[in-house]
Amino acid sequence: MKPAIVILSTHAVPLAQRVAAAVGGEVHGLARRVEGVDVPFDDTGAHFGALYREGLPIVAVMASGAIIRLLAPHLADKHGEPPVVAVSEDGASVVPLLGGHHGANDLARAIAAALSAHAAISTAGDLRFGVALDDPPAGYRLANPQDARGVMADLVAGASVRLKGQAAWLEESRLPIDAGGAVTLTVTDAAKAPGQSELVYHPATLVFGMGCERGASAAEATALAEEALASAGLAPASLAAVVSLDLKADETAIHAVAAHFGVPARFFDAATLEAEAHRLENPSDIVFAEVGCHGVAEGAALAAVGPEGALIVPKRKTRAVTAAIGRAIAPLDAETIGRARGTLFIVGIGPGSDAWRSPEVSGMVEQSTDLVGYGLYIDLLGRLADGKVRHDFDLGAEELRVRHAMELASTGRTVALVCSGDAGIYAMATLAFELLDKAGGEAGLTDAARRIEIVVSPGISALQAAAARVGAPLGHDFCTISLSDLLTPWADIQRRVKAAAEGDFVIAFYNPVSKRRRTQLAHARDVLLRHRPADTPVVLATNLGREGETVRVVPLAELQIDDVDMLTVVIVGSSETRTVKTGDGRLWVYTPRGYAGKAGTAMESSS
């Protein structure tokens, strides 16, 4: 999550920008005082509360007392608080106020280094021993964090430490290590209940190797995994990953086990697993004939833990699932094991305005490693695209664009396929599923691309944005029709226009004209004039949510083709569509549904 660099005045902008650059954050500014920030806000207290509840790291360029008063109503569980850091307005001091052991101390150090400032770290463990016992480094999990405060108090009072197991971060600290210490710090991948004055750390040295039949039960796989751990006396908290063959990358059972233990699922190709054949305890010629390696569960576990690691739980099996456990000699970083399944986010960014982009879409773009799309659409993401690998395509290269995004995701990347408006309305989501539906061979995708995870997120469509700008023309039954005959025969388009006209639908026309195509909209206008009044309101909305936005309302009979371009959405009202002018002289368009004429009827909430 990007840290929020919060400021309340214009003179703090340069400092906030330096901090944002140092920590990869975004500048949030009070709208009535600050312009040109990434995220403007109107109510300081409400904004601080929202950031805190979302768990976003907060870096505020203001007095510590002010920050404390703003956040006081939201403070609760110490273990659940996000990092909160205060930076003095002269940039000389950086103070972690909350979440010191949840990232605030590290954040403060990074900011202080960038500003050549002083980081006022005040947590006792960091100052005296150079270590935070309740916040172990990556690769270790504390089994009993609730006991950390008492143990730290004993150490500050003078107790020494008995260290069981090995961990460089403890051995290299300033802790008073003594074989007879009253405080015990245990590092083990075994399941262990902590004793009195003991903290237990589980290193991420274990991996589950798993295989399964197509469509195996998630419950069956999870039960086998639990049983394998319990029978070997191993701690679930020491699991680094669940690993398997890449042919299993889209198996629900594998991902269910990974989600159950809160670890990533990672995958290897058959050649990598076959390289471990000489170390397998249960090689199988049948498995080799089917998938190209002599063992999936054991092979994946051994490939993950490396040549110095070992298989500590050989293959166990149920009807449809196999599992094995490997142990590495040091904590593992799951990101370096094999590859991820790969994810394709197909996102609709709306017409282009940041305010019209959903938080879900923004979150998906932030998670992505790569952005694929028409260059203009990626540009509209602004700073959200910073740090991402861009794959820009021209208009007209839709299939190439989607195929590239899917194949890129198949390499384990997290890819956002960026669409304007809504991804499923005349956009790329349908093409992705069409490619999935094609048979293999030259026309289809590679096998790996067919196994990626796909998530589609909606956006505000151009027809919704246009309607909102002028009122409520879509208040009753409506339809959309694309007038482009590049993919749809003109005869089919004519038939749909005639049917919509006869059905008296409000109609939103997409792709109304192009440089070479100037007659279709005129044809549609003439057909509609035979079925609805000449003064039927027509909405012409261009560049919605972007610079140069124009929205006009003209009578159907006066619709001129030269007033429309490819960036214009045309909404033609039904015979019931009306206009109304408010006291400020503004003209609004709406299509009544009959609520006002039906006494005692409440408006339906669905839409």
KANOR-V84371 format. One record per residue. N is the residue number from 1. RES is the residue in three letters. PSI is psi in degrees with one decimal (999 if undefined). Layout:
((N RES PSI) (N RES PSI))
This chain:
((1 MET 136.3) (2 LYS 128.9) (3 PRO 143.5) (4 ALA 116.0) (5 ILE 104.8) (6 VAL 129.0) (7 ILE 157.0) (8 LEU -2.2) (9 SER 156.5) (10 THR -37.7) (11 HIS -14.0) (12 ALA -4.9) (13 VAL -49.8) (14 PRO -42.8) (15 LEU -43.7) (16 ALA -38.1) (17 GLN -37.4) (18 ARG -41.9) (19 VAL -44.3) (20 ALA -41.5) (21 ALA -34.0) (22 ALA -33.2) (23 VAL 7.2) (24 GLY 36.9) (25 GLY -177.5) (26 GLU 143.4) (27 VAL 122.8) (28 HIS 127.5) (29 GLY 148.5) (30 LEU 117.4) (31 ALA -38.8) (32 ARG -10.3) (33 ARG -23.8) (34 VAL 134.5) (35 GLU 158.0) (36 GLY 20.9) (37 VAL 166.8) (38 ASP -40.7) (39 VAL 105.9) (40 PRO 152.1) (41 PHE 157.9) (42 ASP -33.7) (43 ASP 112.3) (44 THR -48.4) (45 GLY -44.8) (46 ALA -38.1) (47 HIS -43.7) (48 PHE -43.8) (49 GLY -41.0) (50 ALA -43.7) (51 LEU -42.0) (52 TYR -44.8) (53 ARG -32.3) (54 GLU -9.2) (55 GLY 18.4) (56 LEU 138.6) (57 PRO 133.6) (58 ILE 125.5) (59 VAL 110.5) (60 ALA 126.0) (61 VAL 82.5) (62 MET 177.3) (63 ALA 142.4) (64 SER -41.2) (65 GLY -40.7) (66 ALA -41.4) (67 ILE -43.7) (68 ILE -43.2) (69 ARG -36.5) (70 LEU -34.9) (71 LEU -11.3) (72 ALA -42.8) (73 PRO -12.9) (74 HIS -4.5) (75 LEU 134.5) (76 ALA -104.3) (77 ASP 121.5) (78 LYS -34.1) (79 HIS -9.4) (80 GLY 2.1) (81 GLU 143.5) (82 PRO 166.4) (83 PRO 134.3) (84 VAL 123.0) (85 VAL 136.0) (86 ALA 136.7) (87 VAL 126.7) (88 SER 152.0) (89 GLU -19.2) (90 ASP -1.2) (91 GLY 12.9) (92 ALA -26.7) (93 SER 141.1) (94 VAL 121.2) (95 VAL 116.0) (96 PRO 117.0) (97 LEU -40.3) (98 LEU 152.5) (99 GLY 36.7) (100 GLY -41.0) (101 HIS 12.7) (102 HIS 25.4) (103 GLY -17.0) (104 ALA -40.0) (105 ASN -46.3) (106 ASP -39.8) (107 LEU -43.8) (108 ALA -40.7) (109 ARG -41.8) (110 ALA -42.5) (111 ILE -43.6) (112 ALA -38.9) (113 ALA -39.8) (114 ALA -31.2) (115 LEU -1.7) (116 SER 45.5) (117 ALA -178.7) (118 HIS 125.2) (119 ALA 114.0) (120 ALA 73.7) (121 ILE 126.0) (122 SER -3.9) (123 THR 136.6) (124 ALA -45.1) (125 GLY -43.4) (126 ASP -42.9) (127 LEU -44.9) (128 ARG -40.6) (129 PHE -6.1) (130 GLY 24.3) (131 VAL 146.9) (132 ALA 105.0) (133 LEU -25.0) (134 ASP 2.8) (135 ASP 71.6) (136 PRO 158.9) (137 PRO 170.4) (138 ALA 138.1) (139 GLY -3.9) (140 TYR 144.8) (141 ARG 133.9) (142 LEU 121.1) (143 ALA -31.0) (144 ASN 68.0) (145 PRO -24.0) (146 GLN -18.7) (147 ASP -4.6) (148 ALA -38.5) (149 ARG -43.6) (150 GLY -40.6) (151 VAL -43.5) (152 MET -38.6) (153 ALA -39.6) (154 ASP -40.4) (155 LEU -43.3) (156 VAL -30.9) (157 ALA -6.3) (158 GLY 0.2) (159 ALA 151.0) (160 SER 171.3) (161 VAL 131.2) (162 ARG 119.5) (163 LEU 121.5) (164 LYS 122.2) (165 GLY -176.4) (166 GLN 135.4) (167 ALA 114.6) (168 ALA -36.3) (169 TRP -27.1) (170 LEU -41.9) (171 GLU -32.4) (172 GLU 3.1) (173 SER -176.9) (174 ARG 20.5) (175 LEU 141.7) (176 PRO 85.4) (177 ILE 130.1) (178 ASP 136.6) (179 ALA -25.3) (180 GLY 22.7) (181 GLY 147.9) (182 ALA -24.2) (183 VAL 134.9) (184 THR 129.3) (185 LEU 115.5) (186 THR 130.8) (187 VAL 113.1) (188 THR 149.8) (189 ASP 5.8) (190 ALA 149.7) (191 ALA 123.6) (192 LYS 131.6) (193 ALA 129.0) (194 PRO 143.8) (195 GLY -170.4) (196 GLN 136.3) (197 SER 41.6) (198 GLU 135.6) (199 LEU 134.9) (200 VAL 123.2) (201 TYR 131.1) (202 HIS 115.2) (203 PRO 145.5) (204 ALA 70.5) (205 THR -5.2) (206 LEU 147.4) (207 VAL 143.9) (208 PHE 121.7) (209 GLY 130.6) (210 MET 145.1) (211 GLY 161.0) (212 CYS 159.9) (213 GLU 157.4) (214 ARG 126.2) (215 GLY 20.6) (216 ALA 153.8) (217 SER 134.1) (218 ALA -38.7) (219 ALA -41.5) (220 GLU -43.6) (221 ALA -42.7) (222 THR -40.2) (223 ALA -41.2) (224 LEU -41.8) (225 ALA -45.8) (226 GLU -43.7) (227 GLU -39.0) (228 ALA -42.1) (229 LEU -48.8) (230 ALA -42.0) (231 SER -28.1) (232 ALA -1.7) (233 GLY 33.2) (234 LEU 153.0) (235 ALA 124.5) (236 PRO -30.2) (237 ALA -12.6) (238 SER 0.9) (239 LEU 132.8) (240 ALA -30.8) (241 ALA 162.3) (242 VAL 128.7) (243 VAL 151.0) (244 SER -174.6) (245 LEU 146.2) (246 ASP -22.0) (247 LEU -15.4) (248 LYS 11.9) (249 ALA -23.1) (250 ASP 18.3) (251 GLU 123.0) (252 THR -38.3) (253 ALA -41.8) (254 ILE -46.2) (255 HIS -29.6) (256 ALA -40.5) (257 VAL -43.6) (258 ALA -45.3) (259 ALA -37.0) (260 HIS -39.7) (261 PHE -0.5) (262 GLY 36.3) (263 VAL 163.1) (264 PRO 157.1) (265 ALA 132.6) (266 ARG 156.2) (267 PHE 148.8) (268 PHE 155.1) (269 ASP 166.9) (270 ALA -36.9) (271 ALA -39.1) (272 THR -42.0) (273 LEU -36.4) (274 GLU -26.5) (275 ALA -16.1) (276 GLU 7.0) (277 ALA -36.2) (278 HIS -14.7) (279 ARG -2.2) (280 LEU 143.5) (281 GLU -20.4) (282 ASN 62.9) (283 PRO 151.5) (284 SER 122.1) (285 ASP -30.2) (286 ILE -44.8) (287 VAL -40.6) (288 PHE -42.3) (289 ALA -31.0) (290 GLU -41.7) (291 VAL -4.4) (292 GLY 10.9) (293 CYS 156.9) (294 HIS -1.9) (295 GLY 129.9) (296 VAL -57.2) (297 ALA -52.9) (298 GLU -41.2) (299 GLY -42.5) (300 ALA -41.2) (301 ALA -43.5) (302 LEU -38.8) (303 ALA -35.9) (304 ALA -38.1) (305 VAL -8.4) (306 GLY 173.0) (307 PRO -24.3) (308 GLU -10.4) (309 GLY 177.9) (310 ALA 158.8) (311 LEU 115.9) (312 ILE -18.5) (313 VAL 104.1) (314 PRO 172.2) (315 LYS 128.5) (316 ARG 153.3) (317 LYS 152.6) (318 THR -162.8) (319 ARG -41.7) (320 ALA 3.1) (321 VAL 143.2) (322 THR 150.1) (323 ALA 144.8) (324 ALA 159.0) (325 ILE 131.2) (326 GLY 154.0) (327 ARG 130.4) (328 ALA 163.5) (329 ILE -11.5) (330 ALA 160.5) (331 PRO 142.1) (332 LEU 144.7) (333 ASP 110.2) (334 ALA -27.7) (335 GLU -17.9) (336 THR 1.1) (337 ILE 121.3) (338 GLY -133.8) (339 ARG 160.3) (340 ALA 168.1) (341 ARG -38.2) (342 GLY 133.9) (343 THR 136.4) (344 LEU 112.9) (345 PHE 120.8) (346 ILE 107.6) (347 VAL 139.2) (348 GLY 120.1) (349 ILE 8.8) (350 GLY -168.8) (351 PRO -16.8) (352 GLY -21.1) (353 SER 136.6) (354 ASP -38.3) (355 ALA -20.4) (356 TRP 6.8) (357 ARG 129.8) (358 SER 150.5) (359 PRO -34.9) (360 GLU -44.9) (361 VAL -45.3) (362 SER -40.0) (363 GLY -39.1) (364 MET -40.8) (365 VAL -40.9) (366 GLU -36.8) (367 GLN -21.0) (368 SER 147.1) (369 THR -27.7) (370 ASP 145.5) (371 LEU 129.2) (372 VAL 132.8) (373 GLY 177.3) (374 TYR 133.0) (375 GLY -39.6) (376 LEU -40.4) (377 TYR -39.8) (378 ILE -38.4) (379 ASP -36.3) (380 LEU -14.5) (381 LEU -14.9) (382 GLY -134.1) (383 ARG -14.5) (384 LEU -23.1) (385 ALA -7.8) (386 ASP 137.6) (387 GLY -1.6) (388 LYS 151.0) (389 VAL 121.3) (390 ARG 140.5) (391 HIS 89.7) (392 ASP 138.2) (393 PHE 151.6) (394 ASP 161.3) (395 LEU 145.1) (396 GLY -6.8) (397 ALA 42.8) (398 GLU -49.7) (399 GLU -39.9) (400 LEU -40.7) (401 ARG -47.8) (402 VAL -42.7) (403 ARG -41.6) (404 HIS -43.5) (405 ALA -41.5) (406 MET -40.9) (407 GLU -35.6) (408 LEU -43.6) (409 ALA -31.1) (410 SER -14.6) (411 THR 3.2) (412 GLY 3.4) (413 ARG 162.1) (414 THR 111.5) (415 VAL 135.0) (416 ALA 119.0) (417 LEU 110.2) (418 VAL 123.3) (419 CYS 149.2) (420 SER 163.5) (421 GLY -133.7) (422 ASP 136.2) (423 ALA -19.1) (424 GLY 1.5) (425 ILE 106.2) (426 TYR 41.6) (427 ALA -159.0) (428 MET -15.1) (429 ALA -43.5) (430 THR -35.6) (431 LEU -36.7) (432 ALA -44.4) (433 PHE -28.5) (434 GLU -41.2) (435 LEU -38.5) (436 LEU -33.0) (437 ASP -16.5) (438 LYS 151.9) (439 ALA 171.7) (440 GLY -162.4) (441 GLY -160.1) (442 GLU -33.5) (443 ALA -23.5) (444 GLY -177.3) (445 LEU 163.6) (446 THR 160.8) (447 ASP -39.5) (448 ALA -38.4) (449 ALA -24.2) (450 ARG -8.2) (451 ARG 5.6) (452 ILE 160.5) (453 GLU 134.3) (454 ILE 130.4) (455 VAL 126.3) (456 VAL 129.8) (457 SER 132.9) (458 PRO 158.1) (459 GLY 166.4) (460 ILE 121.6) (461 SER 160.8) (462 ALA -35.2) (463 LEU -35.5) (464 GLN -44.1) (465 ALA -43.6) (466 ALA -43.5) (467 ALA -42.4) (468 ALA -34.3) (469 ARG -28.4) (470 VAL -0.1) (471 GLY -109.1) (472 ALA 57.0) (473 PRO -17.8) (474 LEU 24.1) (475 GLY -17.4) (476 HIS -168.2) (477 ASP 134.9) (478 PHE 166.9) (479 CYS 167.8) (480 THR 143.3) (481 ILE 128.2) (482 SER 130.8) (483 LEU 5.4) (484 SER 129.2) (485 ASP 18.3) (486 LEU -36.7) (487 LEU -15.1) (488 THR 128.9) (489 PRO 141.0) (490 TRP -34.1) (491 ALA -37.4) (492 ASP -39.3) (493 ILE -43.9) (494 GLN -42.5) (495 ARG -38.8) (496 ARG -40.1) (497 VAL -44.6) (498 LYS -42.9) (499 ALA -42.3) (500 ALA -36.6) (501 ALA -45.7) (502 GLU -32.4) (503 GLY -4.4) (504 ASP 39.8) (505 PHE 144.6) (506 VAL 136.6) (507 ILE 129.0) (508 ALA 119.5) (509 PHE 121.1) (510 TYR 157.8) (511 ASN 54.4) (512 PRO -33.8) (513 VAL 167.5) (514 SER -178.8) (515 LYS -36.9) (516 ARG -15.3) (517 ARG 102.3) (518 ARG -3.0) (519 THR -20.5) (520 GLN -42.9) (521 LEU -37.2) (522 ALA -40.6) (523 HIS -45.8) (524 ALA -42.5) (525 ARG -45.5) (526 ASP -37.3) (527 VAL -44.4) (528 LEU -34.3) (529 LEU -20.0) (530 ARG -9.3) (531 HIS -7.7) (532 ARG 160.8) (533 PRO 153.1) (534 ALA -26.6) (535 ASP 14.7) (536 THR 127.8) (537 PRO 136.6) (538 VAL 127.5) (539 VAL 127.4) (540 LEU 109.2) (541 ALA 122.0) (542 THR 140.4) (543 ASN 45.5) (544 LEU 130.6) (545 GLY 6.9) (546 ARG 171.5) (547 GLU 137.6) (548 GLY 14.5) (549 GLU 133.4) (550 THR 138.2) (551 VAL 121.6) (552 ARG 156.6) (553 VAL 125.5) (554 VAL 155.0) (555 PRO 148.2) (556 LEU -41.5) (557 ALA -20.0) (558 GLU 10.5) (559 LEU 118.0) (560 GLN 129.7) (561 ILE -34.4) (562 ASP -10.9) (563 ASP 2.1) (564 VAL 140.2) (565 ASP -174.6) (566 MET -16.4) (567 LEU 12.1) (568 THR 133.5) (569 VAL 133.0) (570 VAL 121.1) (571 ILE 119.3) (572 VAL 124.8) (573 GLY 166.8) (574 SER -175.7) (575 SER -16.7) (576 GLU -10.0) (577 THR 137.7) (578 ARG 165.0) (579 THR 151.4) (580 VAL 141.1) (581 LYS 130.5) (582 THR 172.3) (583 GLY -23.9) (584 ASP 4.7) (585 GLY 3.5) (586 ARG 137.9) (587 LEU 129.0) (588 TRP 152.3) (589 VAL 135.4) (590 TYR 155.6) (591 THR 107.9) (592 PRO 147.3) (593 ARG -6.2) (594 GLY 7.2) (595 TYR -44.2) (596 ALA -27.6) (597 GLY 0.1) (598 LYS 93.3) (599 ALA 137.4) (600 GLY 5.5) (601 THR 123.9) (602 ALA 146.3) (603 MET 136.6) (604 GLU 146.0) (605 SER -18.2) (606 SER 156.1) (607 SER 999))
